[in-house]
Amino acid sequence: MKIERLEILDKISDIEDKHCSICTIDTSKDNKYCYTECAYGLEIRELGKQLESQDKEKIKETLNKGKEMTIKDVKMLLNKGVSRVKIAKKIGIKSNNDTKGWFESAIGKVDDFIVEGKAPKSERYKKAKEIINTNPGLERKEIASMIMRGIGASSSMAYSYIRSYENEKTGGN
């Protein structure tokens, strides 16, 4: 399953690099065109559905481990957006009062645990702008790569941030 997942991610990345990165359609405000009309966007959407299906299966398998879950399993579930209460029930913790204490002793302060990809869009864009502003001499592809690494954005989202930034600078022209 892991190899298949990597192959799917590689296909998505190839499409984003070969098409999305040079696409001239402005999707900074709305990318509806990408997932309703564009053949490449529709292919990415289908590949994304395959990944999502694999994620759901992995979450289900991990939750079914019950008390045998490792700390690594719990962190993965939290990163996938599974609630602490749901995880706690599967582990066998009955009381909500016990849930927070268990999580804090197992993985650290629960409230500090950041679920990947859940930062508000405005915060992610603000961080992307910082990356763009601090690297004015780099090519778009290099900046996009830095944004992807820096905030965990996909290639298409990184290029969307760059286009939005460029539109802000030029007044949309």
Secondary structure, 3 states (H helix, E strand, C coil): CHHHHHHHHHHHHHHHHHCHHHCCCCCCCCCHHHHHCCHHHHHHHHHHHHHHHHHHHHHHHHHCCHHHCCHHHHHHHHHCCCCHHHHHHHHCCCCHHHHHHHHHHHHCCHHHCCCCCCCCHHHHHHHHHHHHHCCCCCCHHHHHHHHHHHHCCCHHHHHHHHHHHHHHHHCCC
